[in-house]
């Protein structure tokens, strides 16, 4: 078993085990609609076993960065239809990543209203607003108990819109300090009601979202992303091993088709020294497909697959810079170097202009 072995993900046949990771690119056009450049960008990368789109907000309150696409308006659905049609015509498969940033946002994005979160706790960090100015994150407003079902419904509606847009499935973004991660981790969730305190309570909202999305798609077309050791934006958990083992067990019990685990083997996502690595632990707990994510190369990706440590390997910046990454890996060809200065800029430079072999 290696990167070029086919894989059956639920009902979907993948020709290889290389997944293009979800990558925020901040290039949506007016109305947070994916534009013509997005059609080109994703179609160029259709040789991936599976494409995961950039994080896509399910509600205007879910936005925290300029020019990120949504999946909550008819215009956004129409924009995504052009993407999915083109990817499918090129022989590819594509899942939409459903997203709500929660407190990782600014009032600038919400008409002056505070971002929402499980708890009203201060957040370290800065973000760019719509005018390109860098601003400090603010202390968010805690969601009222009565509001939580509305947010679950927003994820469900986003899932329905993704189906209308022609996607092959969806991934729920439960990682990187965003809203579902904020509810999951005890450093950011200080609630005293049914959605906070005990681990069972902290997992209630993420699991309600998973159930609502699976109701739309069936669990065989729903994945879930986690990042147990992610600590930016003042997020932390006192016992990530217990927290994410329990979450993985619950998602496995629901038969979600894959778990996308961010636990880097190299680069900035490597867990802190002395941490208990969760990849091998969650491999045993999650009974469906395990997708690993974070600094993998062709060699390390093949190694973890050959050892049976994972089923799928996510590649982020390597896919960003190499639209034909599977072919380059297959031929052991040189790779284009990614240009960090253009990760979140505008236009085709650093987006659709990376050459193929």
Number of C-alpha atoms within 10 A of each C-alpha: 15 21 26 17 14 15 19 12 19 17 9 14 13 20 18 20 28 29 26 29 24 22 18 16 22 20 23 22 18 12 13 24 23 28 19 13 17 23 20 18 19 26 23 21 22 22 25 29 28 26 26 22 22 20 24 26 25 29 20 15 21 26 27 26 21 19 22 22 29 27 32 22 17 13 16 23 22 18 24 27 20 18 26 23 17 18 24 16 12 15 13 23 24 24 23 30 28 28 26 27 29 26 32 28 30 28 16 16 19 15 8 9 13 19 27 22 24 28 22 19 18 14 19 14 14 16 17 17 18 14 8 10 9 12 14 14 20 20 20 23 17 20 17 11 13 8 10 15 12 11 19 21 16 23 25 23 19 28 30 17 21 27 19 14 22 20 23 20 24 25 27 26 28 26 23 22 27 23 24 26 29 30 28 33 24 22 16 26 24 19 20 11 11 13 22 23 14 14 18 16 17 27 22 18 23 25 19 16 21 25 19 19 28 22 14 17 18 17 22 18 23 28 27 23 22 23 22 27 25 22 15 12 19 15 20 21 21 10 12 20 18 12 19 23 18 18 24 22 16 17 25 19 13 16 21 26 24 26 26 24 22 25 22 19 16 12 10 10 17 17 21 10 6 6 11 12 16 19 18 12 14 22 19 15 17 23 18 20 22 22 24 27 26 21 21 21 16 18 11 13 24 20 17 19 19 14 10 13 19 21 24 27 29 28 24 18 18 20 23 26 21 24 27 21 25 22 16 17 16 11 9 10 11 10 17 18 12 17 14 10 9 14 18 18 15 15 14 15 13 19 24 19 14 20 12 14 13
